[in-house]
């Protein structure tokens, strides 16, 4: 399922690093904010959409993820159109 694959890829990309101010930072996967129906065959793992939100606070970032149940419900609605 696309949702499970996306979560696995997101979690695998988490990492920690030291920034230019010598502060430890980390990139963490917080969830999925959107799923789109795809009508063409594409290679597994292909990136089809990306959006740069710039530098945002943790509080704002935590508003983006949507539960698996709600994502799948929205995806089914898009398929019906």
N, CA, C and O atoms as CSV, one atom per row, in Angstrom:
chain,resi,resn,atom,element,x,y,z
A,1,UNK,N,N,0.842,-1.175,0.000
A,1,UNK,CA,C,0.000,0.000,0.000
A,1,UNK,C,C,0.895,1.249,0.000
A,1,UNK,O,O,1.942,1.272,0.647
A,2,UNK,N,N,0.473,2.271,-0.725
A,2,UNK,CA,C,1.264,3.495,-0.867
A,2,UNK,C,C,1.526,4.168,0.473
A,2,UNK,O,O,2.624,4.668,0.720
A,3,UNK,N,N,0.520,4.180,1.332
A,3,UNK,CA,C,0.678,4.833,2.633
A,3,UNK,C,C,1.805,4.177,3.428
A,3,UNK,O,O,2.678,4.868,3.954
A,4,UNK,N,N,1.788,2.862,3.517
A,4,UNK,CA,C,2.814,2.143,4.281
A,4,UNK,C,C,4.210,2.358,3.705
A,4,UNK,O,O,5.177,2.515,4.450
A,5,UNK,N,N,4.310,2.365,2.379
A,5,UNK,CA,C,5.606,2.594,1.727
A,5,UNK,C,C,6.116,4.001,2.027
A,5,UNK,O,O,7.300,4.196,2.299
A,6,UNK,N,N,5.206,4.984,1.975
A,6,UNK,CA,C,5.603,6.373,2.243
A,6,UNK,C,C,6.089,6.541,3.677
A,6,UNK,O,O,7.073,7.240,3.922
A,7,UNK,N,N,5.409,5.909,4.620
A,7,UNK,CA,C,5.832,5.983,6.023
A,7,UNK,C,C,7.211,5.340,6.190
A,7,UNK,O,O,8.073,5.892,6.874
A,8,UNK,N,N,7.418,4.193,5.578
A,8,UNK,CA,C,8.705,3.501,5.679
A,8,UNK,C,C,9.834,4.366,5.105
A,8,UNK,O,O,10.896,4.482,5.716
A,9,UNK,N,N,9.610,4.957,3.960
A,9,UNK,CA,C,10.625,5.814,3.329
A,9,UNK,C,C,10.896,7.042,4.193
A,9,UNK,O,O,12.050,7.427,4.380
A,10,UNK,N,N,9.832,7.663,4.722
A,10,UNK,CA,C,9.994,8.845,5.566
A,10,UNK,C,C,10.786,8.553,6.819
A,10,UNK,O,O,11.678,9.319,7.184
A,11,UNK,N,N,10.471,7.460,7.481
A,11,UNK,CA,C,11.185,7.104,8.720
A,11,UNK,C,C,12.645,6.747,8.438
A,11,UNK,O,O,13.527,7.034,9.248
A,12,UNK,N,N,12.898,6.120,7.286
A,12,UNK,CA,C,14.272,5.745,6.934
A,12,UNK,C,C,15.141,6.971,6.639
A,12,UNK,O,O,16.367,6.888,6.699
A,13,UNK,N,N,14.516,8.099,6.322
A,13,UNK,CA,C,15.264,9.309,5.973
A,13,UNK,C,C,15.569,10.198,7.175
A,13,UNK,O,O,16.191,11.248,7.009
A,14,UNK,N,N,15.157,9.816,8.357
A,14,UNK,CA,C,15.432,10.627,9.548
A,14,UNK,C,C,16.938,10.671,9.827
A,14,UNK,O,O,17.638,9.676,9.636
A,15,UNK,N,N,17.424,11.814,10.274
A,15,UNK,CA,C,18.840,11.918,10.627
A,15,UNK,C,C,19.090,13.093,11.571
A,15,UNK,O,O,18.276,14.010,11.679
A,16,UNK,N,N,20.227,13.042,12.244
A,16,UNK,CA,C,20.674,14.123,13.129
A,16,UNK,C,C,21.943,14.716,12.535
A,16,UNK,O,O,22.692,14.033,11.837
A,17,UNK,N,N,22.176,15.994,12.819
A,17,UNK,CA,C,23.370,16.667,12.311
A,17,UNK,C,C,23.696,17.867,13.194
A,17,UNK,O,O,22.869,18.310,13.991
A,18,UNK,N,N,24.890,18.377,13.044
A,18,UNK,CA,C,25.321,19.589,13.743
A,18,UNK,C,C,25.277,20.730,12.733
A,18,UNK,O,O,25.891,20.641,11.669
A,19,UNK,N,N,24.554,21.801,13.060
A,19,UNK,CA,C,24.429,22.914,12.119
A,19,UNK,C,C,25.638,23.852,12.213
A,19,UNK,O,O,26.573,23.603,12.974
A,20,UNK,N,N,25.601,24.912,11.444
A,20,UNK,CA,C,26.730,25.852,11.395
A,20,UNK,C,C,26.930,26.621,12.701
A,20,UNK,O,O,27.993,27.203,12.915
A,21,UNK,N,N,25.925,26.629,13.573
A,21,UNK,CA,C,26.041,27.255,14.895
A,21,UNK,C,C,26.448,26.241,15.951
A,21,UNK,O,O,26.403,26.520,17.149
A,22,UNK,N,N,26.848,25.055,15.491
A,22,UNK,CA,C,27.288,23.961,16.361
A,22,UNK,C,C,26.171,23.447,17.276
A,22,UNK,O,O,26.427,22.997,18.393
A,23,UNK,N,N,24.946,23.521,16.791
A,23,UNK,CA,C,23.797,22.998,17.528
A,23,UNK,C,C,23.337,21.693,16.886
A,23,UNK,O,O,23.289,21.568,15.663
A,24,UNK,N,N,23.001,20.728,17.732
A,24,UNK,CA,C,22.504,19.469,17.177
A,24,UNK,C,C,21.071,19.669,16.687
A,24,UNK,O,O,20.216,20.182,17.409
A,25,UNK,N,N,20.836,19.260,15.467
A,25,UNK,CA,C,19.521,19.362,14.842
A,25,UNK,C,C,19.101,17.959,14.423
A,25,UNK,O,O,19.930,17.050,14.373
A,26,UNK,N,N,17.829,17.781,14.123
A,26,UNK,CA,C,17.415,16.505,13.571
A,26,UNK,C,C,16.246,16.694,12.629
A,26,UNK,O,O,15.383,17.547,12.835
A,27,UNK,N,N,16.241,15.880,11.599
A,27,UNK,CA,C,15.144,15.825,10.655
A,27,UNK,C,C,14.361,14.585,11.011
A,27,UNK,O,O,14.899,13.478,11.010
A,28,UNK,N,N,13.074,14.771,11.319
A,28,UNK,CA,C,12.256,13.620,11.689
A,28,UNK,C,C,11.007,13.570,10.808
A,28,UNK,O,O,10.473,14.600,10.397
A,29,UNK,N,N,10.569,12.374,10.539
A,29,UNK,CA,C,9.349,12.150,9.786
A,29,UNK,C,C,8.176,12.275,10.753
A,29,UNK,O,O,8.124,11.574,11.764
A,30,UNK,N,N,7.232,13.168,10.444
A,30,UNK,CA,C,6.099,13.355,11.355
A,30,UNK,C,C,4.792,12.814,10.779
A,30,UNK,O,O,3.801,12.705,11.500
A,31,UNK,N,N,4.779,12.480,9.510
A,31,UNK,CA,C,3.566,11.914,8.938
A,31,UNK,C,C,3.345,12.353,7.504
A,31,UNK,O,O,4.176,13.035,6.903
A,32,UNK,N,N,2.213,11.948,6.977
A,32,UNK,CA,C,1.858,12.217,5.582
A,32,UNK,C,C,0.713,13.219,5.573
A,32,UNK,O,O,-0.255,13.082,6.321
A,33,UNK,N,N,0.836,14.218,4.726
A,33,UNK,CA,C,-0.180,15.251,4.641
A,33,UNK,C,C,-1.097,15.121,3.445
A,33,UNK,O,O,-2.107,15.820,3.363
A,34,UNK,N,N,-0.760,14.220,2.497
A,34,UNK,CA,C,-1.578,14.102,1.304
A,34,UNK,C,C,-1.202,12.837,0.542
A,34,UNK,O,O,-0.032,12.454,0.504
A,35,UNK,N,N,-2.178,12.198,-0.057
A,35,UNK,CA,C,-1.957,11.092,-0.988
A,35,UNK,C,C,-2.749,11.404,-2.247
A,35,UNK,O,O,-3.877,11.890,-2.175
A,36,UNK,N,N,-2.160,11.125,-3.391
A,36,UNK,CA,C,-2.827,11.389,-4.658
A,36,UNK,C,C,-3.029,10.095,-5.426
A,36,UNK,O,O,-2.142,9.242,-5.434
A,37,UNK,N,N,-4.179,9.932,-6.073
A,37,UNK,CA,C,-4.346,8.761,-6.940
A,37,UNK,C,C,-3.481,8.945,-8.192
A,37,UNK,O,O,-3.423,10.037,-8.758
A,38,UNK,N,N,-2.823,7.889,-8.608
A,38,UNK,CA,C,-1.963,7.927,-9.792
A,38,UNK,C,C,-2.541,6.964,-10.818
A,38,UNK,O,O,-2.758,5.789,-10.522
A,39,UNK,N,N,-2.788,7.462,-12.022
A,39,UNK,CA,C,-3.405,6.618,-13.041
A,39,UNK,C,C,-2.397,5.974,-13.984
A,39,UNK,O,O,-2.758,5.092,-14.764
A,40,UNK,N,N,-1.146,6.401,-13.924
A,40,UNK,CA,C,-0.115,5.842,-14.799
A,40,UNK,C,C,0.771,4.903,-13.999
A,40,UNK,O,O,0.914,5.039,-12.784
A,41,UNK,N,N,1.363,3.948,-14.703
A,41,UNK,CA,C,2.351,3.092,-14.060
A,41,UNK,C,C,3.624,3.888,-13.846
A,41,UNK,O,O,4.153,4.489,-14.781
A,42,UNK,N,N,4.112,3.892,-12.620
A,42,UNK,CA,C,5.376,4.561,-12.320
A,42,UNK,C,C,6.260,3.594,-11.556
A,42,UNK,O,O,5.780,2.629,-10.960
A,43,UNK,N,N,7.540,3.860,-11.582
A,43,UNK,CA,C,8.495,3.004,-10.880
A,43,UNK,C,C,8.306,3.166,-9.377
A,43,UNK,O,O,8.103,4.276,-8.886
A,44,UNK,N,N,8.374,2.067,-8.658
A,44,UNK,CA,C,8.247,2.091,-7.210
A,44,UNK,C,C,9.300,3.030,-6.626
A,44,UNK,O,O,10.477,2.940,-6.974
A,45,UNK,N,N,8.884,3.915,-5.755
A,45,UNK,CA,C,9.796,4.859,-5.122
A,45,UNK,C,C,9.937,6.176,-5.854
A,45,UNK,O,O,10.675,7.051,-5.402
A,46,UNK,N,N,9.246,6.342,-6.979
A,46,UNK,CA,C,9.329,7.592,-7.735
A,46,UNK,C,C,8.721,8.740,-6.938
A,46,UNK,O,O,7.676,8.585,-6.307
A,47,UNK,N,N,9.380,9.883,-6.973
A,47,UNK,CA,C,8.836,11.072,-6.328
A,47,UNK,C,C,7.971,11.787,-7.339
A,47,UNK,O,O,8.434,12.122,-8.429
A,48,UNK,N,N,6.722,12.023,-6.993
A,48,UNK,CA,C,5.817,12.653,-7.944
A,48,UNK,C,C,5.380,14.047,-7.509
A,48,UNK,O,O,4.835,14.809,-8.308
A,49,UNK,N,N,5.617,14.377,-6.258
A,49,UNK,CA,C,5.228,15.686,-5.758
A,49,UNK,C,C,6.112,16.044,-4.573
A,49,UNK,O,O,6.463,15.190,-3.759
A,50,UNK,N,N,6.462,17.309,-4.492
A,50,UNK,CA,C,7.262,17.795,-3.371
A,50,UNK,C,C,6.897,19.250,-3.163
A,50,UNK,O,O,6.710,19.986,-4.132
A,51,UNK,N,N,6.796,19.667,-1.938
A,51,UNK,CA,C,6.478,21.058,-1.639
A,51,UNK,C,C,7.410,21.565,-0.562
A,51,UNK,O,O,7.575,20.927,0.478
A,52,UNK,N,N,8.020,22.711,-0.807
A,52,UNK,CA,C,8.931,23.317,0.154
A,52,UNK,C,C,8.154,24.320,0.992
A,52,UNK,O,O,7.694,25.340,0.479
A,53,UNK,N,N,8.009,24.031,2.276
A,53,UNK,CA,C,7.316,24.935,3.182
A,53,UNK,C,C,8.271,25.915,3.831
A,53,UNK,O,O,7.849,26.747,4.634
A,54,UNK,N,N,9.545,25.833,3.500
A,54,UNK,CA,C,10.527,26.727,4.086
A,54,UNK,C,C,10.794,26.363,5.535
A,54,UNK,O,O,10.500,25.249,5.968
A,55,UNK,N,N,11.340,27.284,6.266
A,55,UNK,CA,C,11.605,27.068,7.692
A,55,UNK,C,C,10.323,27.324,8.468
A,55,UNK,O,O,9.822,28.447,8.511
A,56,UNK,N,N,9.803,26.272,9.079
A,56,UNK,CA,C,8.579,26.404,9.840
A,56,UNK,C,C,8.789,25.848,11.240
A,56,UNK,O,O,9.693,25.046,11.475
A,57,UNK,N,N,7.951,26.279,12.157
A,57,UNK,CA,C,8.065,25.828,13.546
A,57,UNK,C,C,7.568,24.386,13.673
A,57,UNK,O,O,6.836,23.888,12.818
A,58,UNK,N,N,7.976,23.736,14.748
A,58,UNK,CA,C,7.477,22.388,15.038
A,58,UNK,C,C,5.964,22.404,15.180
A,58,UNK,O,O,5.280,21.502,14.697
A,59,UNK,N,N,5.448,23.424,15.838
A,59,UNK,CA,C,3.992,23.529,16.050
A,59,UNK,C,C,3.252,23.542,14.708
A,59,UNK,O,O,2.249,22.847,14.544
A,60,UNK,N,N,3.745,24.329,13.753
A,60,UNK,CA,C,3.096,24.395,12.438
A,60,UNK,C,C,3.274,23.079,11.688
A,60,UNK,O,O,2.344,22.607,11.034
A,61,UNK,N,N,4.448,22.490,11.775
A,61,UNK,CA,C,4.706,21.226,11.074
A,61,UNK,C,C,3.772,20.125,11.562
A,61,UNK,O,O,3.339,19.286,10.772
A,62,UNK,N,N,3.462,20.119,12.843
A,62,UNK,CA,C,2.619,19.071,13.399
A,62,UNK,C,C,1.162,19.177,12.945
A,62,UNK,O,O,0.366,18.275,13.203
A,63,UNK,N,N,0.811,20.269,12.275
A,63,UNK,CA,C,-0.545,20.425,11.751
A,63,UNK,C,C,-0.725,19.751,10.395
A,63,UNK,O,O,-1.858,19.560,9.952
A,64,UNK,N,N,0.377,19.385,9.721
A,64,UNK,CA,C,0.304,18.819,8.379
A,64,UNK,C,C,-0.105,17.350,8.320
A,64,UNK,O,O,-0.923,16.999,7.470
A,65,UNK,N,N,0.412,16.485,9.165
A,65,UNK,CA,C,0.076,15.062,9.026
A,65,UNK,C,C,-1.416,14.790,9.215
A,65,UNK,O,O,-2.089,15.408,10.040
A,66,UNK,N,N,-1.898,13.848,8.425
A,66,UNK,CA,C,-3.294,13.421,8.483
A,66,UNK,C,C,-3.297,11.938,8.809
A,66,UNK,O,O,-2.417,11.207,8.356
A,67,UNK,N,N,-4.260,11.487,9.577
A,67,UNK,CA,C,-4.314,10.074,9.946
A,67,UNK,C,C,-4.482,9.202,8.697
A,67,UNK,O,O,-5.008,9.649,7.678
A,68,UNK,N,N,-4.032,7.968,8.798
A,68,UNK,CA,C,-4.154,7.034,7.677
A,68,UNK,C,C,-5.619,6.898,7.260
A,68,UNK,O,O,-5.928,6.894,6.068
A,69,UNK,N,N,-6.502,6.788,8.219
A,69,UNK,CA,C,-7.929,6.636,7.922
A,69,UNK,C,C,-8.464,7.822,7.112
A,69,UNK,O,O,-9.162,7.633,6.116
A,70,UNK,N,N,-8.138,9.036,7.541
A,70,UNK,CA,C,-8.608,10.233,6.835
A,70,UNK,C,C,-7.968,10.378,5.460
A,70,UNK,O,O,-8.629,10.795,4.509
A,71,UNK,N,N,-6.686,10.036,5.350
A,71,UNK,CA,C,-6.025,10.093,4.047
A,71,UNK,C,C,-6.683,9.147,3.051
A,71,UNK,O,O,-6.949,9.522,1.909
A,72,UNK,N,N,-6.942,7.922,3.487
A,72,UNK,CA,C,-7.537,6.935,2.595
A,72,UNK,C,C,-8.970,7.326,2.221
A,72,UNK,O,O,-9.409,7.083,1.096
A,73,UNK,N,N,-9.685,7.921,3.150
A,73,UNK,CA,C,-11.036,8.408,2.852
A,73,UNK,C,C,-10.980,9.499,1.779
A,73,UNK,O,O,-11.769,9.481,0.834
A,74,UNK,N,N,-10.059,10.437,1.924
A,74,UNK,CA,C,-9.894,11.508,0.939
A,74,UNK,C,C,-9.463,10.948,-0.412
A,74,UNK,O,O,-9.933,11.410,-1.452
A,75,UNK,N,N,-8.578,9.963,-0.407
A,75,UNK,CA,C,-8.107,9.345,-1.643
A,75,UNK,C,C,-9.272,8.674,-2.372
A,75,UNK,O,O,-9.394,8.800,-3.590
A,76,UNK,N,N,-10.114,7.975,-1.647
A,76,UNK,CA,C,-11.276,7.333,-2.263
A,76,UNK,C,C,-12.233,8.350,-2.865
A,76,UNK,O,O,-12.822,8.096,-3.915
A,77,UNK,N,N,-12.396,9.492,-2.218
A,77,UNK,CA,C,-13.235,10.545,-2.778
A,77,UNK,C,C,-12.658,11.065,-4.096
A,77,UNK,O,O,-13.399,11.319,-5.046
A,78,UNK,N,N,-11.320,11.224,-4.149
A,78,UNK,CA,C,-10.674,11.705,-5.366
A,78,UNK,C,C,-10.826,10.697,-6.496
A,78,UNK,O,O,-10.965,11.093,-7.653
A,79,UNK,N,N,-10.802,9.421,-6.193
A,79,UNK,CA,C,-10.944,8.382,-7.204
A,79,UNK,C,C,-12.355,8.392,-7.812
A,79,UNK,O,O,-12.536,8.049,-8.980
A,80,UNK,N,N,-13.341,8.786,-7.014
A,80,UNK,CA,C,-14.730,8.795,-7.465
A,80,UNK,C,C,-15.009,9.926,-8.455
A,80,UNK,O,O,-15.960,9.849,-9.233
A,81,UNK,N,N,-14.200,10.954,-8.428
A,81,UNK,CA,C,-14.427,12.134,-9.293
A,81,UNK,C,C,-14.044,11.843,-10.724
A,81,UNK,O,O,-14.167,12.713,-11.586
